[in-house]
Amino acid sequence: KGYIISSNWDDYGFHKGEGVYNHPTLSWSVIKKHLDFAYRSFYLSPGFIIRRLGKSIKQGTIIKDIKTFLKTKW
C-alpha cells in the first residue's frame, strides 16, 4: 500500500523515522509528539530512575550517566 518509503536500513533508528514511513491518517509531527511523550514517560518515571541509579552506582558509571542524562534533549 506504499506505507514504507525507504528500504535502506540505515534510515531506520530510534530517533529517526521521518521519511521512512507514511501513515495514512497521522502526520509525522503527531507520531513524533506521541513517541517523545512515551520516551519521556518511561525514562523519567521514578521507578526507572531509581533502578538506573542503583545500577549506575554498582557499575561505577554514575558520573558518566549523569552527564549523559544532562546532555539529553528531553
Sequence and secondary structure as in RCSB ss.txt:
>XXXX:A:sequence
KGYIISSNWDDYGFHKGEGVYNHPTLSWSVIKKHLDFAYRSFYLSPGFIIRRLGKSIKQGTIIKDIKTFLKTKW
>XXXX:A:secstr
   B    GGG  TT  TTTB  SS  HHHHHHHHHHHHHHHHTSHHHHHHHHHHHHHHT HHHHHHHHHHS  
